[in-house]
Amino acid sequence: MAIFKTLLLALPALALAAPTSINPRSTGSMTWYTPGLGACGQNNGENELVCAMSAGLYDANSPCGKSIKITGPAGSVTVKVVDRCVGCAYDDIDLSPAAFQKAIGELGIGRKNAQWEWA
Protein backbone atom coordinates (compact mmCIF):
# COMPACT_ATOMS: atom_id res chain seq x y z
CA MET A 1 0.00 0.00 0.00
CA ALA A 2 2.87 2.38 0.80
CA ILE A 3 4.35 1.83 -2.66
CA PHE A 4 0.99 2.61 -4.25
CA LYS A 5 0.74 5.90 -2.30
CA THR A 6 4.30 6.83 -3.29
CA LEU A 7 3.54 6.17 -6.96
CA LEU A 8 0.28 8.07 -6.75
CA LEU A 9 2.05 11.10 -5.28
CA ALA A 10 4.88 10.89 -7.83
CA LEU A 11 2.63 10.95 -10.93
CA PRO A 12 1.86 14.70 -10.84
CA ALA A 13 5.58 15.47 -10.52
CA LEU A 14 6.33 13.29 -13.55
CA ALA A 15 3.69 15.10 -15.57
CA LEU A 16 5.27 18.44 -14.73
CA ALA A 17 8.68 17.15 -15.77
CA ALA A 18 7.45 16.00 -19.19
CA PRO A 19 9.22 17.76 -22.07
CA THR A 20 7.29 20.50 -23.80
CA SER A 21 7.89 22.29 -27.06
CA ILE A 22 9.08 25.82 -26.32
CA ASN A 23 8.93 26.98 -29.92
CA PRO A 24 6.65 25.01 -32.24
CA ARG A 25 7.81 27.13 -35.20
CA SER A 26 10.93 26.49 -37.20
CA THR A 27 12.85 28.71 -39.57
CA GLY A 28 14.29 27.27 -42.73
CA SER A 29 15.27 28.08 -46.26
CA MET A 30 12.35 27.96 -48.69
CA THR A 31 13.04 26.99 -52.29
CA TRP A 32 10.75 25.87 -55.10
CA TYR A 33 10.65 22.79 -57.28
CA THR A 34 8.49 21.24 -59.96
CA PRO A 35 6.37 18.57 -58.28
CA GLY A 36 5.72 15.25 -59.98
CA LEU A 37 5.55 11.75 -58.56
CA GLY A 38 6.59 12.33 -54.95
CA ALA A 39 7.88 10.09 -52.18
CA CYS A 40 4.33 9.85 -50.82
CA GLY A 41 3.28 8.04 -54.01
CA GLN A 42 1.10 10.61 -55.73
CA ASN A 43 1.48 12.94 -58.70
CA ASN A 44 1.19 16.65 -58.02
CA GLY A 45 1.46 19.72 -60.22
CA GLU A 46 2.94 23.21 -60.08
CA ASN A 47 -0.39 24.85 -59.22
CA GLU A 48 -1.07 22.68 -56.17
CA LEU A 49 -0.16 23.88 -52.66
CA VAL A 50 2.29 21.09 -51.85
CA CYS A 51 5.83 20.72 -50.56
CA ALA A 52 8.79 18.43 -50.11
CA MET A 53 10.20 18.18 -46.59
CA SER A 54 13.88 17.62 -45.80
CA ALA A 55 14.92 13.97 -45.64
CA GLY A 56 15.67 14.31 -41.91
CA LEU A 57 12.21 15.67 -41.07
CA TYR A 58 10.48 13.34 -43.51
CA ASP A 59 12.15 10.25 -42.10
CA ALA A 60 11.47 11.26 -38.48
CA ASN A 61 7.80 12.25 -38.84
CA SER A 62 5.95 10.13 -41.44
CA PRO A 63 4.53 13.40 -42.81
CA CYS A 64 2.72 12.26 -45.98
CA GLY A 65 -0.55 14.15 -46.28
CA LYS A 66 0.10 16.31 -43.22
CA SER A 67 -0.10 20.09 -43.50
CA ILE A 68 2.39 22.77 -42.63
CA LYS A 69 1.90 26.52 -42.58
CA ILE A 70 4.62 28.66 -44.17
CA THR A 71 4.86 32.34 -43.21
CA GLY A 72 7.11 34.38 -45.46
CA PRO A 73 7.56 37.93 -46.75
CA ALA A 74 4.63 37.65 -49.21
CA GLY A 75 2.17 36.06 -46.78
CA SER A 76 1.13 32.72 -45.37
CA VAL A 77 0.16 29.50 -47.09
CA THR A 78 -0.79 26.05 -45.86
CA VAL A 79 0.70 23.22 -47.89
CA LYS A 80 0.43 19.44 -47.89
CA VAL A 81 3.60 17.34 -47.57
CA VAL A 82 3.86 15.08 -50.63
CA ASP A 83 7.59 14.56 -51.15
CA ARG A 84 11.03 14.16 -49.57
CA CYS A 85 13.81 16.67 -50.33
CA VAL A 86 17.18 14.91 -50.25
CA GLY A 87 19.16 18.13 -50.87
CA CYS A 88 17.41 20.18 -48.17
CA ALA A 89 18.96 20.99 -44.80
CA TYR A 90 16.94 19.79 -41.78
CA ASP A 91 14.43 22.69 -41.45
CA ASP A 92 14.31 23.59 -45.15
CA ILE A 93 11.17 23.16 -47.24
CA ASP A 94 10.89 22.82 -51.03
CA LEU A 95 7.63 24.42 -52.20
CA SER A 96 5.58 24.06 -55.36
CA PRO A 97 5.71 27.22 -57.52
CA ALA A 98 2.16 28.18 -56.46
CA ALA A 99 3.01 27.85 -52.76
CA PHE A 100 6.34 29.68 -53.14
CA GLN A 101 4.62 32.65 -54.80
CA LYS A 102 2.01 32.89 -52.04
CA ALA A 103 4.50 32.80 -49.14
CA ILE A 104 7.80 34.08 -50.55
CA GLY A 105 7.13 35.99 -53.77
CA GLU A 106 8.33 35.75 -57.36
CA LEU A 107 10.06 32.54 -58.39
CA GLY A 108 13.15 34.56 -59.35
CA ILE A 109 13.87 35.04 -55.63
CA GLY A 110 14.89 31.39 -55.64
CA ARG A 111 15.62 30.96 -51.94
CA LYS A 112 14.47 32.83 -48.84
CA ASN A 113 14.25 32.07 -45.12
CA ALA A 114 10.75 31.80 -43.69
CA GLN A 115 8.98 30.34 -40.67
CA TRP A 116 7.00 27.12 -40.81
CA GLU A 117 4.93 25.10 -38.37
CA TRP A 118 2.75 21.99 -38.41
CA ALA A 119 -0.82 23.02 -39.20
Buried (B, 14 or more C-beta within 10 A) or exposed (E): EEEEEEEEEEEEEEEEEEEEEEEEEBEBBBBBBEBEEBBBEBEBEBEBBBBBBBBBBBEEEEBBEBBBBBBBEBEBBEBBBBBBBEEBEEBBBBBBBBBBBBBBBEEEBEEBEBBBEEE
